[in-house]
Amino acid sequence: MSGGPAPSKPVEEAFIDNFVVPYEENRRFTGRTKFLETLKKQLDDPNGGRRVALYGMGGIGKTQIALKFIYTHRTAYDRIYWIRAADQDSLLSGYQTIAEKAALKGLQGLGPRDIAERVKVWLRGEKSWLIIFDNLDNIDVINGFLPEMVRKSIRSSQQGIQMLTGFRRKG
């Protein structure tokens, strides 16, 4: 990505019930093919992790890699959600959006944390999903808010996959 592609522009309303991603596909993204293939293999491995963190200095393309991954593999998942995780307010707002787009019932009167918990519980019953937590620069923001990773048997369908971007590794 020499010189880097132009950032994807946010879209006003690119929301469909099962595809909640606030950016259009960046068709000028090039390179990183081997990395994207390795990422897909790792996430598809039934014995591997179902959660991956893309971390590094700002501006190196973590968000762009996540976008390329989801648009390339869009048909591999029943549901794809994007949550901005720069702070707890944006994280909780992302869970609220998922609840609305998934038309979850019984949320009236619940606070943002309770709605996030309901979404997490709902995801446990869903077959195949991917959530991107973008711009997660402070791991404390997401403590207690990551959906539980339920390992299914090799014969059953995959369940959830989580990708975190912006994560700054400590130490």
Phi and psi in radians as a Rosetta constraint file:
Dihedral C 1 N 2 CA 2 C 2 CIRCULARHARMONIC -0.937 0.35
Dihedral N 2 CA 2 C 2 N 3 CIRCULARHARMONIC 2.217 0.35
Dihedral C 2 N 3 CA 3 C 3 CIRCULARHARMONIC 1.338 0.35
Dihedral N 3 CA 3 C 3 N 4 CIRCULARHARMONIC -0.286 0.35
Dihedral C 3 N 4 CA 4 C 4 CIRCULARHARMONIC 1.219 0.35
Dihedral N 4 CA 4 C 4 N 5 CIRCULARHARMONIC 2.424 0.35
Dihedral C 4 N 5 CA 5 C 5 CIRCULARHARMONIC -1.268 0.35
Dihedral N 5 CA 5 C 5 N 6 CIRCULARHARMONIC 2.796 0.35
Dihedral C 5 N 6 CA 6 C 6 CIRCULARHARMONIC -1.107 0.35
Dihedral N 6 CA 6 C 6 N 7 CIRCULARHARMONIC 2.522 0.35
Dihedral C 6 N 7 CA 7 C 7 CIRCULARHARMONIC -1.060 0.35
Dihedral N 7 CA 7 C 7 N 8 CIRCULARHARMONIC 2.564 0.35
Dihedral C 7 N 8 CA 8 C 8 CIRCULARHARMONIC -1.133 0.35
Dihedral N 8 CA 8 C 8 N 9 CIRCULARHARMONIC 2.471 0.35
Dihedral C 8 N 9 CA 9 C 9 CIRCULARHARMONIC -1.538 0.35
Dihedral N 9 CA 9 C 9 N 10 CIRCULARHARMONIC 2.422 0.35
Dihedral C 9 N 10 CA 10 C 10 CIRCULARHARMONIC -1.090 0.35
Dihedral N 10 CA 10 C 10 N 11 CIRCULARHARMONIC 2.562 0.35
Dihedral C 10 N 11 CA 11 C 11 CIRCULARHARMONIC -1.901 0.35
Dihedral N 11 CA 11 C 11 N 12 CIRCULARHARMONIC 2.542 0.35
Dihedral C 11 N 12 CA 12 C 12 CIRCULARHARMONIC -0.989 0.35
Dihedral N 12 CA 12 C 12 N 13 CIRCULARHARMONIC -0.948 0.35
Dihedral C 12 N 13 CA 13 C 13 CIRCULARHARMONIC -2.578 0.35
Dihedral N 13 CA 13 C 13 N 14 CIRCULARHARMONIC 1.390 0.35
Dihedral C 13 N 14 CA 14 C 14 CIRCULARHARMONIC -1.710 0.35
Dihedral N 14 CA 14 C 14 N 15 CIRCULARHARMONIC 0.556 0.35
Dihedral C 14 N 15 CA 15 C 15 CIRCULARHARMONIC -1.696 0.35
Dihedral N 15 CA 15 C 15 N 16 CIRCULARHARMONIC 2.219 0.35
Dihedral C 15 N 16 CA 16 C 16 CIRCULARHARMONIC -2.120 0.35
Dihedral N 16 CA 16 C 16 N 17 CIRCULARHARMONIC 2.674 0.35
Dihedral C 16 N 17 CA 17 C 17 CIRCULARHARMONIC -0.828 0.35
Dihedral N 17 CA 17 C 17 N 18 CIRCULARHARMONIC -0.666 0.35
Dihedral C 17 N 18 CA 18 C 18 CIRCULARHARMONIC -1.906 0.35
Dihedral N 18 CA 18 C 18 N 19 CIRCULARHARMONIC 0.120 0.35
Dihedral C 18 N 19 CA 19 C 19 CIRCULARHARMONIC -2.407 0.35
Dihedral N 19 CA 19 C 19 N 20 CIRCULARHARMONIC 1.656 0.35
Dihedral C 19 N 20 CA 20 C 20 CIRCULARHARMONIC -1.980 0.35
Dihedral N 20 CA 20 C 20 N 21 CIRCULARHARMONIC 1.598 0.35
Dihedral C 20 N 21 CA 21 C 21 CIRCULARHARMONIC -2.357 0.35
Dihedral N 21 CA 21 C 21 N 22 CIRCULARHARMONIC 2.128 0.35
Dihedral C 21 N 22 CA 22 C 22 CIRCULARHARMONIC -1.442 0.35
Dihedral N 22 CA 22 C 22 N 23 CIRCULARHARMONIC 0.164 0.35
Dihedral C 22 N 23 CA 23 C 23 CIRCULARHARMONIC -2.267 0.35
Dihedral N 23 CA 23 C 23 N 24 CIRCULARHARMONIC 2.536 0.35
Dihedral C 23 N 24 CA 24 C 24 CIRCULARHARMONIC -1.320 0.35
Dihedral N 24 CA 24 C 24 N 25 CIRCULARHARMONIC 2.844 0.35
Dihedral C 24 N 25 CA 25 C 25 CIRCULARHARMONIC -1.150 0.35
Dihedral N 25 CA 25 C 25 N 26 CIRCULARHARMONIC 2.384 0.35
Dihedral C 25 N 26 CA 26 C 26 CIRCULARHARMONIC -1.597 0.35
Dihedral N 26 CA 26 C 26 N 27 CIRCULARHARMONIC 1.711 0.35
Dihedral C 26 N 27 CA 27 C 27 CIRCULARHARMONIC -1.279 0.35
Dihedral N 27 CA 27 C 27 N 28 CIRCULARHARMONIC -0.154 0.35
Dihedral C 27 N 28 CA 28 C 28 CIRCULARHARMONIC -1.607 0.35
Dihedral N 28 CA 28 C 28 N 29 CIRCULARHARMONIC -0.020 0.35
Dihedral C 28 N 29 CA 29 C 29 CIRCULARHARMONIC -1.166 0.35
Dihedral N 29 CA 29 C 29 N 30 CIRCULARHARMONIC 2.272 0.35
Dihedral C 29 N 30 CA 30 C 30 CIRCULARHARMONIC -2.373 0.35
Dihedral N 30 CA 30 C 30 N 31 CIRCULARHARMONIC 2.783 0.35
Dihedral C 30 N 31 CA 31 C 31 CIRCULARHARMONIC 1.431 0.35
Dihedral N 31 CA 31 C 31 N 32 CIRCULARHARMONIC -2.994 0.35
Dihedral C 31 N 32 CA 32 C 32 CIRCULARHARMONIC 1.049 0.35
Dihedral N 32 CA 32 C 32 N 33 CIRCULARHARMONIC 0.357 0.35
Dihedral C 32 N 33 CA 33 C 33 CIRCULARHARMONIC -1.022 0.35
Dihedral N 33 CA 33 C 33 N 34 CIRCULARHARMONIC -0.844 0.35
Dihedral C 33 N 34 CA 34 C 34 CIRCULARHARMONIC -1.079 0.35
Dihedral N 34 CA 34 C 34 N 35 CIRCULARHARMONIC -0.754 0.35
Dihedral C 34 N 35 CA 35 C 35 CIRCULARHARMONIC -1.068 0.35
Dihedral N 35 CA 35 C 35 N 36 CIRCULARHARMONIC -0.779 0.35
Dihedral C 35 N 36 CA 36 C 36 CIRCULARHARMONIC -1.117 0.35
Dihedral N 36 CA 36 C 36 N 37 CIRCULARHARMONIC -0.668 0.35
Dihedral C 36 N 37 CA 37 C 37 CIRCULARHARMONIC -1.129 0.35
Dihedral N 37 CA 37 C 37 N 38 CIRCULARHARMONIC -0.763 0.35
Dihedral C 37 N 38 CA 38 C 38 CIRCULARHARMONIC -1.102 0.35
Dihedral N 38 CA 38 C 38 N 39 CIRCULARHARMONIC -0.731 0.35
Dihedral C 38 N 39 CA 39 C 39 CIRCULARHARMONIC -1.052 0.35
Dihedral N 39 CA 39 C 39 N 40 CIRCULARHARMONIC -0.793 0.35
Dihedral C 39 N 40 CA 40 C 40 CIRCULARHARMONIC -1.111 0.35
Dihedral N 40 CA 40 C 40 N 41 CIRCULARHARMONIC -0.764 0.35
Dihedral C 40 N 41 CA 41 C 41 CIRCULARHARMONIC -1.067 0.35
Dihedral N 41 CA 41 C 41 N 42 CIRCULARHARMONIC -0.764 0.35
Dihedral C 41 N 42 CA 42 C 42 CIRCULARHARMONIC -1.093 0.35
Dihedral N 42 CA 42 C 42 N 43 CIRCULARHARMONIC -0.761 0.35
Dihedral C 42 N 43 CA 43 C 43 CIRCULARHARMONIC -1.275 0.35
Dihedral N 43 CA 43 C 43 N 44 CIRCULARHARMONIC -0.441 0.35
Dihedral C 43 N 44 CA 44 C 44 CIRCULARHARMONIC -1.502 0.35
Dihedral N 44 CA 44 C 44 N 45 CIRCULARHARMONIC -0.259 0.35
Dihedral C 44 N 45 CA 45 C 45 CIRCULARHARMONIC -1.184 0.35
Dihedral N 45 CA 45 C 45 N 46 CIRCULARHARMONIC 2.021 0.35
Dihedral C 45 N 46 CA 46 C 46 CIRCULARHARMONIC -1.105 0.35
Dihedral N 46 CA 46 C 46 N 47 CIRCULARHARMONIC -0.350 0.35
Dihedral C 46 N 47 CA 47 C 47 CIRCULARHARMONIC -1.704 0.35
Dihedral N 47 CA 47 C 47 N 48 CIRCULARHARMONIC -0.037 0.35
Dihedral C 47 N 48 CA 48 C 48 CIRCULARHARMONIC -1.687 0.35
Dihedral N 48 CA 48 C 48 N 49 CIRCULARHARMONIC -2.987 0.35
Dihedral C 48 N 49 CA 49 C 49 CIRCULARHARMONIC -1.389 0.35
Dihedral N 49 CA 49 C 49 N 50 CIRCULARHARMONIC 2.659 0.35
Dihedral C 49 N 50 CA 50 C 50 CIRCULARHARMONIC -1.879 0.35
Dihedral N 50 CA 50 C 50 N 51 CIRCULARHARMONIC 0.181 0.35
Dihedral C 50 N 51 CA 51 C 51 CIRCULARHARMONIC -2.392 0.35
Dihedral N 51 CA 51 C 51 N 52 CIRCULARHARMONIC 2.368 0.35
Dihedral C 51 N 52 CA 52 C 52 CIRCULARHARMONIC -2.421 0.35
Dihedral N 52 CA 52 C 52 N 53 CIRCULARHARMONIC 2.533 0.35
Dihedral C 52 N 53 CA 53 C 53 CIRCULARHARMONIC -2.002 0.35
Dihedral N 53 CA 53 C 53 N 54 CIRCULARHARMONIC 2.224 0.35
Dihedral C 53 N 54 CA 54 C 54 CIRCULARHARMONIC -1.781 0.35
Dihedral N 54 CA 54 C 54 N 55 CIRCULARHARMONIC 1.985 0.35
Dihedral C 54 N 55 CA 55 C 55 CIRCULARHARMONIC -2.307 0.35
Dihedral N 55 CA 55 C 55 N 56 CIRCULARHARMONIC 2.787 0.35
Dihedral C 55 N 56 CA 56 C 56 CIRCULARHARMONIC 2.705 0.35
Dihedral N 56 CA 56 C 56 N 57 CIRCULARHARMONIC -3.081 0.35
Dihedral C 56 N 57 CA 57 C 57 CIRCULARHARMONIC -1.082 0.35
Dihedral N 57 CA 57 C 57 N 58 CIRCULARHARMONIC 2.666 0.35
Dihedral C 57 N 58 CA 58 C 58 CIRCULARHARMONIC -1.052 0.35
Dihedral N 58 CA 58 C 58 N 59 CIRCULARHARMONIC 2.481 0.35
Dihedral C 58 N 59 CA 59 C 59 CIRCULARHARMONIC 1.530 0.35
Dihedral N 59 CA 59 C 59 N 60 CIRCULARHARMONIC 0.063 0.35
Dihedral C 59 N 60 CA 60 C 60 CIRCULARHARMONIC -1.548 0.35
Dihedral N 60 CA 60 C 60 N 61 CIRCULARHARMONIC -0.096 0.35
Dihedral C 60 N 61 CA 61 C 61 CIRCULARHARMONIC 1.903 0.35
Dihedral N 61 CA 61 C 61 N 62 CIRCULARHARMONIC 0.338 0.35
Dihedral C 61 N 62 CA 62 C 62 CIRCULARHARMONIC -1.085 0.35
Dihedral N 62 CA 62 C 62 N 63 CIRCULARHARMONIC -0.812 0.35
Dihedral C 62 N 63 CA 63 C 63 CIRCULARHARMONIC -1.131 0.35
Dihedral N 63 CA 63 C 63 N 64 CIRCULARHARMONIC -0.708 0.35
Dihedral C 63 N 64 CA 64 C 64 CIRCULARHARMONIC -1.121 0.35
Dihedral N 64 CA 64 C 64 N 65 CIRCULARHARMONIC -0.657 0.35
Dihedral C 64 N 65 CA 65 C 65 CIRCULARHARMONIC -1.126 0.35
Dihedral N 65 CA 65 C 65 N 66 CIRCULARHARMONIC -0.773 0.35
Dihedral C 65 N 66 CA 66 C 66 CIRCULARHARMONIC -1.058 0.35
Dihedral N 66 CA 66 C 66 N 67 CIRCULARHARMONIC -0.757 0.35
Dihedral C 66 N 67 CA 67 C 67 CIRCULARHARMONIC -1.093 0.35
Dihedral N 67 CA 67 C 67 N 68 CIRCULARHARMONIC -0.796 0.35
Dihedral C 67 N 68 CA 68 C 68 CIRCULARHARMONIC -1.045 0.35
Dihedral N 68 CA 68 C 68 N 69 CIRCULARHARMONIC -0.753 0.35
Dihedral C 68 N 69 CA 69 C 69 CIRCULARHARMONIC -1.049 0.35
Dihedral N 69 CA 69 C 69 N 70 CIRCULARHARMONIC -0.854 0.35
Dihedral C 69 N 70 CA 70 C 70 CIRCULARHARMONIC -1.222 0.35
Dihedral N 70 CA 70 C 70 N 71 CIRCULARHARMONIC -0.633 0.35
Dihedral C 70 N 71 CA 71 C 71 CIRCULARHARMONIC -1.292 0.35
Dihedral N 71 CA 71 C 71 N 72 CIRCULARHARMONIC -0.550 0.35
Dihedral C 71 N 72 CA 72 C 72 CIRCULARHARMONIC -1.232 0.35
Dihedral N 72 CA 72 C 72 N 73 CIRCULARHARMONIC -0.662 0.35
Dihedral C 72 N 73 CA 73 C 73 CIRCULARHARMONIC -1.942 0.35
Dihedral N 73 CA 73 C 73 N 74 CIRCULARHARMONIC 0.429 0.35
Dihedral C 73 N 74 CA 74 C 74 CIRCULARHARMONIC -0.949 0.35
Dihedral N 74 CA 74 C 74 N 75 CIRCULARHARMONIC -0.677 0.35
Dihedral C 74 N 75 CA 75 C 75 CIRCULARHARMONIC -1.376 0.35
Dihedral N 75 CA 75 C 75 N 76 CIRCULARHARMONIC -0.144 0.35
Dihedral C 75 N 76 CA 76 C 76 CIRCULARHARMONIC -1.397 0.35
Dihedral N 76 CA 76 C 76 N 77 CIRCULARHARMONIC -0.210 0.35
Dihedral C 76 N 77 CA 77 C 77 CIRCULARHARMONIC -2.206 0.35
Dihedral N 77 CA 77 C 77 N 78 CIRCULARHARMONIC 2.467 0.35
Dihedral C 77 N 78 CA 78 C 78 CIRCULARHARMONIC -1.227 0.35
Dihedral N 78 CA 78 C 78 N 79 CIRCULARHARMONIC -0.581 0.35
Dihedral C 78 N 79 CA 79 C 79 CIRCULARHARMONIC -2.439 0.35
Dihedral N 79 CA 79 C 79 N 80 CIRCULARHARMONIC 2.405 0.35
Dihedral C 79 N 80 CA 80 C 80 CIRCULARHARMONIC -2.304 0.35
Dihedral N 80 CA 80 C 80 N 81 CIRCULARHARMONIC 2.224 0.35
Dihedral C 80 N 81 CA 81 C 81 CIRCULARHARMONIC -2.232 0.35
Dihedral N 81 CA 81 C 81 N 82 CIRCULARHARMONIC 2.551 0.35
Dihedral C 81 N 82 CA 82 C 82 CIRCULARHARMONIC -2.134 0.35
Dihedral N 82 CA 82 C 82 N 83 CIRCULARHARMONIC 2.156 0.35
Dihedral C 82 N 83 CA 83 C 83 CIRCULARHARMONIC -2.130 0.35
Dihedral N 83 CA 83 C 83 N 84 CIRCULARHARMONIC 2.208 0.35
Dihedral C 83 N 84 CA 84 C 84 CIRCULARHARMONIC -1.341 0.35
Dihedral N 84 CA 84 C 84 N 85 CIRCULARHARMONIC 2.240 0.35
Dihedral C 84 N 85 CA 85 C 85 CIRCULARHARMONIC -2.155 0.35
Dihedral N 85 CA 85 C 85 N 86 CIRCULARHARMONIC 0.563 0.35
Dihedral C 85 N 86 CA 86 C 86 CIRCULARHARMONIC -1.142 0.35
Dihedral N 86 CA 86 C 86 N 87 CIRCULARHARMONIC -0.551 0.35
Dihedral C 86 N 87 CA 87 C 87 CIRCULARHARMONIC -2.644 0.35
Dihedral N 87 CA 87 C 87 N 88 CIRCULARHARMONIC 2.992 0.35
Dihedral C 87 N 88 CA 88 C 88 CIRCULARHARMONIC -1.160 0.35
Dihedral N 88 CA 88 C 88 N 89 CIRCULARHARMONIC -0.580 0.35
Dihedral C 88 N 89 CA 89 C 89 CIRCULARHARMONIC -1.090 0.35
Dihedral N 89 CA 89 C 89 N 90 CIRCULARHARMONIC -0.800 0.35
Dihedral C 89 N 90 CA 90 C 90 CIRCULARHARMONIC -1.187 0.35
Dihedral N 90 CA 90 C 90 N 91 CIRCULARHARMONIC -0.620 0.35
Dihedral C 90 N 91 CA 91 C 91 CIRCULARHARMONIC -1.078 0.35
Dihedral N 91 CA 91 C 91 N 92 CIRCULARHARMONIC -0.867 0.35
Dihedral C 91 N 92 CA 92 C 92 CIRCULARHARMONIC -1.144 0.35
Dihedral N 92 CA 92 C 92 N 93 CIRCULARHARMONIC -0.622 0.35
Dihedral C 92 N 93 CA 93 C 93 CIRCULARHARMONIC -1.099 0.35
Dihedral N 93 CA 93 C 93 N 94 CIRCULARHARMONIC -0.672 0.35
Dihedral C 93 N 94 CA 94 C 94 CIRCULARHARMONIC -1.092 0.35
Dihedral N 94 CA 94 C 94 N 95 CIRCULARHARMONIC -0.733 0.35
Dihedral C 94 N 95 CA 95 C 95 CIRCULARHARMONIC -1.132 0.35
Dihedral N 95 CA 95 C 95 N 96 CIRCULARHARMONIC -0.659 0.35
Dihedral C 95 N 96 CA 96 C 96 CIRCULARHARMONIC -1.058 0.35
Dihedral N 96 CA 96 C 96 N 97 CIRCULARHARMONIC -0.764 0.35
Dihedral C 96 N 97 CA 97 C 97 CIRCULARHARMONIC -1.093 0.35
Dihedral N 97 CA 97 C 97 N 98 CIRCULARHARMONIC -0.758 0.35
Dihedral C 97 N 98 CA 98 C 98 CIRCULARHARMONIC -1.045 0.35
Dihedral N 98 CA 98 C 98 N 99 CIRCULARHARMONIC -0.793 0.35
Dihedral C 98 N 99 CA 99 C 99 CIRCULARHARMONIC -1.025 0.35
Dihedral N 99 CA 99 C 99 N 100 CIRCULARHARMONIC -0.744 0.35
Dihedral C 99 N 100 CA 100 C 100 CIRCULARHARMONIC -1.175 0.35
Dihedral N 100 CA 100 C 100 N 101 CIRCULARHARMONIC -0.844 0.35
Dihedral C 100 N 101 CA 101 C 101 CIRCULARHARMONIC -1.171 0.35
Dihedral N 101 CA 101 C 101 N 102 CIRCULARHARMONIC -0.527 0.35
Dihedral C 101 N 102 CA 102 C 102 CIRCULARHARMONIC -1.513 0.35
Dihedral N 102 CA 102 C 102 N 103 CIRCULARHARMONIC -0.049 0.35
Dihedral C 102 N 103 CA 103 C 103 CIRCULARHARMONIC 0.975 0.35
Dihedral N 103 CA 103 C 103 N 104 CIRCULARHARMONIC 0.768 0.35
Dihedral C 103 N 104 CA 104 C 104 CIRCULARHARMONIC -1.177 0.35
Dihedral N 104 CA 104 C 104 N 105 CIRCULARHARMONIC 2.457 0.35
Dihedral C 104 N 105 CA 105 C 105 CIRCULARHARMONIC -1.696 0.35
Dihedral N 105 CA 105 C 105 N 106 CIRCULARHARMONIC 2.806 0.35
Dihedral C 105 N 106 CA 106 C 106 CIRCULARHARMONIC 1.286 0.35
Dihedral N 106 CA 106 C 106 N 107 CIRCULARHARMONIC 0.517 0.35
Dihedral C 106 N 107 CA 107 C 107 CIRCULARHARMONIC -1.771 0.35
Dihedral N 107 CA 107 C 107 N 108 CIRCULARHARMONIC -0.121 0.35
Dihedral C 107 N 108 CA 108 C 108 CIRCULARHARMONIC -1.043 0.35
Dihedral N 108 CA 108 C 108 N 109 CIRCULARHARMONIC 2.332 0.35
Dihedral C 108 N 109 CA 109 C 109 CIRCULARHARMONIC 1.453 0.35
Dihedral N 109 CA 109 C 109 N 110 CIRCULARHARMONIC -0.083 0.35
Dihedral C 109 N 110 CA 110 C 110 CIRCULARHARMONIC -1.484 0.35
Dihedral N 110 CA 110 C 110 N 111 CIRCULARHARMONIC 2.567 0.35
Dihedral C 110 N 111 CA 111 C 111 CIRCULARHARMONIC -1.404 0.35
Dihedral N 111 CA 111 C 111 N 112 CIRCULARHARMONIC 2.936 0.35
Dihedral C 111 N 112 CA 112 C 112 CIRCULARHARMONIC -0.982 0.35
Dihedral N 112 CA 112 C 112 N 113 CIRCULARHARMONIC -0.688 0.35
Dihedral C 112 N 113 CA 113 C 113 CIRCULARHARMONIC -1.171 0.35
Dihedral N 113 CA 113 C 113 N 114 CIRCULARHARMONIC -0.679 0.35
Dihedral C 113 N 114 CA 114 C 114 CIRCULARHARMONIC -1.178 0.35
Dihedral N 114 CA 114 C 114 N 115 CIRCULARHARMONIC -0.671 0.35
Dihedral C 114 N 115 CA 115 C 115 CIRCULARHARMONIC -1.113 0.35
Dihedral N 115 CA 115 C 115 N 116 CIRCULARHARMONIC -0.765 0.35
Dihedral C 115 N 116 CA 116 C 116 CIRCULARHARMONIC -1.021 0.35
Dihedral N 116 CA 116 C 116 N 117 CIRCULARHARMONIC -0.736 0.35
Dihedral C 116 N 117 CA 117 C 117 CIRCULARHARMONIC -1.111 0.35
Dihedral N 117 CA 117 C 117 N 118 CIRCULARHARMONIC -0.727 0.35
Dihedral C 117 N 118 CA 118 C 118 CIRCULARHARMONIC -1.090 0.35
Dihedral N 118 CA 118 C 118 N 119 CIRCULARHARMONIC -0.709 0.35
Dihedral C 118 N 119 CA 119 C 119 CIRCULARHARMONIC -1.098 0.35
Dihedral N 119 CA 119 C 119 N 120 CIRCULARHARMONIC -0.761 0.35
Dihedral C 119 N 120 CA 120 C 120 CIRCULARHARMONIC -1.046 0.35
Dihedral N 120 CA 120 C 120 N 121 CIRCULARHARMONIC -0.761 0.35
Dihedral C 120 N 121 CA 121 C 121 CIRCULARHARMONIC -1.115 0.35
Dihedral N 121 CA 121 C 121 N 122 CIRCULARHARMONIC -0.763 0.35
Dihedral C 121 N 122 CA 122 C 122 CIRCULARHARMONIC -1.056 0.35
Dihedral N 122 CA 122 C 122 N 123 CIRCULARHARMONIC -0.745 0.35
Dihedral C 122 N 123 CA 123 C 123 CIRCULARHARMONIC -1.072 0.35
Dihedral N 123 CA 123 C 123 N 124 CIRCULARHARMONIC -0.562 0.35
Dihedral C 123 N 124 CA 124 C 124 CIRCULARHARMONIC -1.000 0.35
Dihedral N 124 CA 124 C 124 N 125 CIRCULARHARMONIC -0.508 0.35
Dihedral C 124 N 125 CA 125 C 125 CIRCULARHARMONIC -1.610 0.35
Dihedral N 125 CA 125 C 125 N 126 CIRCULARHARMONIC -0.106 0.35
Dihedral C 125 N 126 CA 126 C 126 CIRCULARHARMONIC -1.518 0.35
Dihedral N 126 CA 126 C 126 N 127 CIRCULARHARMONIC 2.603 0.35
Dihedral C 126 N 127 CA 127 C 127 CIRCULARHARMONIC -1.329 0.35
Dihedral N 127 CA 127 C 127 N 128 CIRCULARHARMONIC -0.901 0.35
Dihedral C 127 N 128 CA 128 C 128 CIRCULARHARMONIC -2.557 0.35
Dihedral N 128 CA 128 C 128 N 129 CIRCULARHARMONIC 1.944 0.35
Dihedral C 128 N 129 CA 129 C 129 CIRCULARHARMONIC -2.527 0.35
Dihedral N 129 CA 129 C 129 N 130 CIRCULARHARMONIC 2.777 0.35
Dihedral C 129 N 130 CA 130 C 130 CIRCULARHARMONIC -2.359 0.35
Dihedral N 130 CA 130 C 130 N 131 CIRCULARHARMONIC 2.289 0.35
Dihedral C 130 N 131 CA 131 C 131 CIRCULARHARMONIC -2.144 0.35
Dihedral N 131 CA 131 C 131 N 132 CIRCULARHARMONIC 2.285 0.35
Dihedral C 131 N 132 CA 132 C 132 CIRCULARHARMONIC -1.788 0.35
Dihedral N 132 CA 132 C 132 N 133 CIRCULARHARMONIC 2.179 0.35
Dihedral C 132 N 133 CA 133 C 133 CIRCULARHARMONIC -1.819 0.35
Dihedral N 133 CA 133 C 133 N 134 CIRCULARHARMONIC 1.798 0.35
Dihedral C 133 N 134 CA 134 C 134 CIRCULARHARMONIC -1.687 0.35
Dihedral N 134 CA 134 C 134 N 135 CIRCULARHARMONIC 2.566 0.35
Dihedral C 134 N 135 CA 135 C 135 CIRCULARHARMONIC 1.074 0.35
Dihedral N 135 CA 135 C 135 N 136 CIRCULARHARMONIC 0.697 0.35
Dihedral C 135 N 136 CA 136 C 136 CIRCULARHARMONIC -1.512 0.35
Dihedral N 136 CA 136 C 136 N 137 CIRCULARHARMONIC 1.511 0.35
Dihedral C 136 N 137 CA 137 C 137 CIRCULARHARMONIC -1.588 0.35
Dihedral N 137 CA 137 C 137 N 138 CIRCULARHARMONIC -0.234 0.35
Dihedral C 137 N 138 CA 138 C 138 CIRCULARHARMONIC -2.261 0.35
Dihedral N 138 CA 138 C 138 N 139 CIRCULARHARMONIC 1.882 0.35
Dihedral C 138 N 139 CA 139 C 139 CIRCULARHARMONIC -1.034 0.35
Dihedral N 139 CA 139 C 139 N 140 CIRCULARHARMONIC -0.449 0.35
Dihedral C 139 N 140 CA 140 C 140 CIRCULARHARMONIC -1.092 0.35
Dihedral N 140 CA 140 C 140 N 141 CIRCULARHARMONIC -0.459 0.35
Dihedral C 140 N 141 CA 141 C 141 CIRCULARHARMONIC -1.020 0.35
Dihedral N 141 CA 141 C 141 N 142 CIRCULARHARMONIC -0.624 0.35
Dihedral C 141 N 142 CA 142 C 142 CIRCULARHARMONIC -1.738 0.35
Dihedral N 142 CA 142 C 142 N 143 CIRCULARHARMONIC -0.090 0.35
Dihedral C 142 N 143 CA 143 C 143 CIRCULARHARMONIC -0.933 0.35
Dihedral N 143 CA 143 C 143 N 144 CIRCULARHARMONIC 2.169 0.35
Dihedral C 143 N 144 CA 144 C 144 CIRCULARHARMONIC 1.442 0.35
Dihedral N 144 CA 144 C 144 N 145 CIRCULARHARMONIC -0.034 0.35
Dihedral C 144 N 145 CA 145 C 145 CIRCULARHARMONIC -2.000 0.35
Dihedral N 145 CA 145 C 145 N 146 CIRCULARHARMONIC 0.019 0.35
Dihedral C 145 N 146 CA 146 C 146 CIRCULARHARMONIC -1.410 0.35
Dihedral N 146 CA 146 C 146 N 147 CIRCULARHARMONIC 2.322 0.35
Dihedral C 146 N 147 CA 147 C 147 CIRCULARHARMONIC -1.055 0.35
Dihedral N 147 CA 147 C 147 N 148 CIRCULARHARMONIC 2.506 0.35
Dihedral C 147 N 148 CA 148 C 148 CIRCULARHARMONIC -1.140 0.35
Dihedral N 148 CA 148 C 148 N 149 CIRCULARHARMONIC 2.403 0.35
Dihedral C 148 N 149 CA 149 C 149 CIRCULARHARMONIC -1.645 0.35
Dihedral N 149 CA 149 C 149 N 150 CIRCULARHARMONIC 1.871 0.35
Dihedral C 149 N 150 CA 150 C 150 CIRCULARHARMONIC -1.675 0.35
Dihedral N 150 CA 150 C 150 N 151 CIRCULARHARMONIC 2.091 0.35
Dihedral C 150 N 151 CA 151 C 151 CIRCULARHARMONIC -1.432 0.35
Dihedral N 151 CA 151 C 151 N 152 CIRCULARHARMONIC 2.135 0.35
Dihedral C 151 N 152 CA 152 C 152 CIRCULARHARMONIC -1.657 0.35
Dihedral N 152 CA 152 C 152 N 153 CIRCULARHARMONIC 2.843 0.35
Dihedral C 152 N 153 CA 153 C 153 CIRCULARHARMONIC -1.182 0.35
Dihedral N 153 CA 153 C 153 N 154 CIRCULARHARMONIC 2.779 0.35
Dihedral C 153 N 154 CA 154 C 154 CIRCULARHARMONIC -1.058 0.35
Dihedral N 154 CA 154 C 154 N 155 CIRCULARHARMONIC -0.581 0.35
Dihedral C 154 N 155 CA 155 C 155 CIRCULARHARMONIC -1.293 0.35
Dihedral N 155 CA 155 C 155 N 156 CIRCULARHARMONIC -0.424 0.35
Dihedral C 155 N 156 CA 156 C 156 CIRCULARHARMONIC -1.514 0.35
Dihedral N 156 CA 156 C 156 N 157 CIRCULARHARMONIC 2.936 0.35
Dihedral C 156 N 157 CA 157 C 157 CIRCULARHARMONIC -1.189 0.35
Dihedral N 157 CA 157 C 157 N 158 CIRCULARHARMONIC 2.734 0.35
Dihedral C 157 N 158 CA 158 C 158 CIRCULARHARMONIC -1.093 0.35
Dihedral N 158 CA 158 C 158 N 159 CIRCULARHARMONIC 2.825 0.35
Dihedral C 158 N 159 CA 159 C 159 CIRCULARHARMONIC -1.959 0.35
Dihedral N 159 CA 159 C 159 N 160 CIRCULARHARMONIC -1.983 0.35
Dihedral C 159 N 160 CA 160 C 160 CIRCULARHARMONIC -1.677 0.35
Dihedral N 160 CA 160 C 160 N 161 CIRCULARHARMONIC 2.667 0.35
Dihedral C 160 N 161 CA 161 C 161 CIRCULARHARMONIC -2.259 0.35
Dihedral N 161 CA 161 C 161 N 162 CIRCULARHARMONIC 2.427 0.35
Dihedral C 161 N 162 CA 162 C 162 CIRCULARHARMONIC -2.207 0.35
Dihedral N 162 CA 162 C 162 N 163 CIRCULARHARMONIC 2.362 0.35
Dihedral C 162 N 163 CA 163 C 163 CIRCULARHARMONIC -2.191 0.35
Dihedral N 163 CA 163 C 163 N 164 CIRCULARHARMONIC 2.229 0.35
Dihedral C 163 N 164 CA 164 C 164 CIRCULARHARMONIC -1.968 0.35
Dihedral N 164 CA 164 C 164 N 165 CIRCULARHARMONIC 2.311 0.35
Dihedral C 164 N 165 CA 165 C 165 CIRCULARHARMONIC -2.084 0.35
Dihedral N 165 CA 165 C 165 N 166 CIRCULARHARMONIC 2.676 0.35
Dihedral C 165 N 166 CA 166 C 166 CIRCULARHARMONIC 1.556 0.35
Dihedral N 166 CA 166 C 166 N 167 CIRCULARHARMONIC -0.124 0.35
Dihedral C 166 N 167 CA 167 C 167 CIRCULARHARMONIC -1.055 0.35
Dihedral N 167 CA 167 C 167 N 168 CIRCULARHARMONIC 2.090 0.35
Dihedral C 167 N 168 CA 168 C 168 CIRCULARHARMONIC -1.605 0.35
Dihedral N 168 CA 168 C 168 N 169 CIRCULARHARMONIC 2.062 0.35
Dihedral C 168 N 169 CA 169 C 169 CIRCULARHARMONIC -1.264 0.35
Dihedral N 169 CA 169 C 169 N 170 CIRCULARHARMONIC 2.293 0.35
Dihedral C 169 N 170 CA 170 C 170 CIRCULARHARMONIC -1.569 0.35
Dihedral N 170 CA 170 C 170 N 171 CIRCULARHARMONIC 2.575 0.35
